[in-house]
Amino acid sequence: MFILPFFSVESYSILRNTTSHLGAQHAPNAWMMNVTFAFLGISSILSGWLPFRGFVFHRIVLICFGLSLVLAALFQHRPIVEGIAFNAIEDQWHSVFASSTGFSFTLLAISTAFICTELKDRTFSIFMGISATGLSILMFTFPDLMGLWQRAIFLSSFSWMIYILGGKKFTSIDA
């Protein structure tokens, strides 16, 4: 998300354009961003599967999160260069899956707070869910900085996942 912009369209702006624009229809090297989206989706499911053992709801939300990332990669955003023909239905589906990625992540973060054993992990999880929502609102409130807000979401969200899934203790099902 920081290197590929140098290999995209000349008008691409890290501040203004999202990572979806890097994988957009007719964008140069779009396949790289779309492979990255798919990899992130699949690796998120795999990395969360064992830590969420015994937590069916969390596994379902994790699958929704990961699959929506994969599907956002398969259905590409409209081109960022105006005047280029594109598949509007594919763009609509991309929007649906990008939105479901955000929604399912927020649900995953907040619901994880209910199974964390440590207060700091519960607090961090709730903060992460609220932050992802707040940053999403900022994307649409201040669209000239949409790329910045989205990159903040990606960095913080995946940092949270690495932290929370990296050996944190969750309450047992019997508790």
matplotlib code that plots the C-alpha trace (Angstrom):
import matplotlib.pyplot as plt

x = [0.0, 3.0, 5.2, 2.7, 1.5, 4.8, 3.8, 0.2, -1.3, 0.5, -2.3, -2.4, -2.1, -1.4, -3.4, -6.5, -6.7, -7.4, -5.8, -8.8, -7.8, -4.4, -6.3, -8.9, -10.0, -7.4, -4.9, -1.3, -0.1, -3.6, -3.0, -0.3, -2.8, -5.5, -3.2, -2.3, -6.0, -6.5, -3.4, -4.5, -7.9, -6.7, -3.9, -6.3, -8.5, -5.6, -3.9, -7.2, -8.5, -6.6, -6.7, -10.5, -10.9, -14.1, -15.5, -17.8, -19.2, -15.6, -14.6, -17.7, -17.0, -13.3, -14.3, -16.6, -13.8, -11.3, -13.6, -14.8, -11.2, -10.7, -13.9, -12.9, -9.8, -11.8, -14.3, -12.3, -13.0, -13.8, -10.8, -9.5, -8.8, -12.0, -13.4, -12.2, -14.9, -15.4, -17.7, -20.1, -21.5, -18.0, -17.4, -20.7, -19.7, -16.3, -18.1, -20.3, -17.3, -15.1, -17.9, -18.5, -14.7, -15.0, -18.2, -16.9, -13.6, -15.4, -17.7, -14.6, -12.7, -15.6, -16.7, -13.2, -13.3, -15.8, -13.5, -10.2, -9.0, -7.0, -8.6, -5.9, -6.7, -10.5, -10.0, -7.7, -10.2, -13.1, -10.8, -9.9, -13.5, -14.5, -11.3, -12.1, -15.6, -14.4, -11.7, -14.3, -16.5, -13.5, -13.0, -16.3, -16.3, -12.9, -12.6, -9.4, -7.7, -9.5, -6.2, -4.6, -7.6, -7.8, -4.1, -4.5, -7.3, -5.2, -2.1, -4.0, -6.4, -3.7, -1.5, -4.3, -4.9, -1.2, -1.2, -4.5, -4.0, -0.3, -0.8, -3.4, -5.5, -9.3, -11.9, -12.8, -16.2, -17.1, -16.4]
y = [0.0, 2.3, 0.9, 0.0, 3.6, 4.2, 1.6, 2.8, 5.5, 8.8, 10.7, 8.2, 9.9, 8.0, 10.7, 10.8, 7.3, 4.0, 0.7, -0.4, 2.1, 0.3, -2.9, -1.1, -2.1, -1.2, 0.0, -0.8, -3.7, -4.1, -7.8, -7.1, -5.3, -7.9, -10.8, -8.9, -8.5, -12.2, -13.2, -11.0, -12.5, -16.1, -15.5, -13.8, -16.8, -19.2, -17.2, -16.7, -20.3, -21.9, -19.0, -18.9, -22.6, -23.2, -19.8, -20.5, -17.0, -15.5, -18.1, -17.3, -13.5, -14.2, -16.2, -13.4, -10.9, -13.0, -14.0, -10.4, -9.4, -12.2, -11.2, -7.5, -8.6, -10.7, -7.9, -4.8, -1.1, 1.2, 2.9, 6.0, 7.6, 9.2, 8.3, 4.7, 2.1, -0.3, -3.0, -1.1, -4.3, -5.5, -2.1, -2.4, -5.9, -4.6, -1.9, -4.5, -6.7, -3.8, -2.6, -6.1, -6.3, -3.2, -4.3, -7.8, -6.5, -4.1, -7.0, -9.2, -6.7, -5.8, -9.4, -10.4, -8.0, -10.3, -13.3, -11.6, -12.4, -9.3, -5.8, -4.2, -6.6, -6.1, -2.3, -2.5, -4.6, -2.2, 0.7, -1.0, -1.6, 2.0, 3.3, 1.3, 2.8, 6.3, 6.2, 4.8, 7.8, 10.1, 8.5, 9.8, 13.0, 14.1, 12.3, 14.3, 12.3, 9.0, 7.1, 8.3, 7.2, 3.8, 3.2, 4.0, 1.4, -1.2, -0.6, -0.5, -3.4, -5.8, -4.7, -5.5, -8.9, -9.8, -8.7, -10.3, -13.6, -13.9, -16.0, -14.0, -15.8, -16.1, -17.2, -20.8, -21.8, -23.3, -20.0]
z = [0.0, 0.2, -2.6, -5.3, -5.8, -7.5, -10.1, -10.6, -12.7, -12.6, -10.9, -8.0, -4.6, -1.3, 0.5, -1.8, -3.3, -1.5, -1.9, -3.8, -6.5, -6.7, -7.7, -9.8, -13.3, -15.9, -13.3, -14.1, -11.9, -10.3, -10.0, -7.3, -5.0, -5.7, -4.8, -1.7, -0.7, -1.3, 0.6, 3.6, 3.6, 3.5, 6.0, 8.4, 8.4, 8.9, 11.6, 13.6, 13.2, 16.1, 18.5, 18.1, 18.7, 20.6, 19.6, 16.7, 16.4, 16.2, 13.6, 11.5, 11.6, 10.9, 7.8, 6.7, 7.1, 5.2, 2.4, 1.9, 1.4, -1.1, -2.9, -2.9, -4.8, -7.4, -8.0, -8.9, -8.2, -11.1, -12.7, -11.0, -14.4, -15.7, -19.1, -19.2, -19.8, -16.9, -15.5, -13.2, -11.7, -10.8, -9.1, -7.2, -5.9, -4.9, -2.9, -1.2, -0.3, 0.8, 3.1, 4.5, 5.2, 7.4, 9.1, 9.8, 11.1, 13.5, 14.7, 15.1, 17.2, 19.5, 19.9, 20.7, 23.7, 25.3, 25.3, 26.2, 29.8, 30.3, 30.7, 28.4, 25.6, 26.0, 26.0, 23.0, 21.1, 21.7, 20.9, 17.6, 16.6, 17.4, 15.6, 12.5, 12.4, 13.1, 10.5, 8.0, 8.7, 8.2, 4.7, 3.6, 5.6, 4.3, 0.9, 0.0, 2.7, 2.0, 1.2, 4.5, 6.6, 4.9, 5.3, 9.0, 9.2, 7.5, 9.6, 12.9, 12.1, 11.0, 13.9, 16.3, 14.7, 15.0, 18.6, 19.7, 17.8, 18.8, 22.0, 23.9, 26.3, 25.8, 28.3, 28.0, 26.7, 30.1, 31.9]

ax = plt.figure().add_subplot(projection="3d")
ax.plot(x, y, z, "-o")
ax.set_aspect("equal")
plt.show()
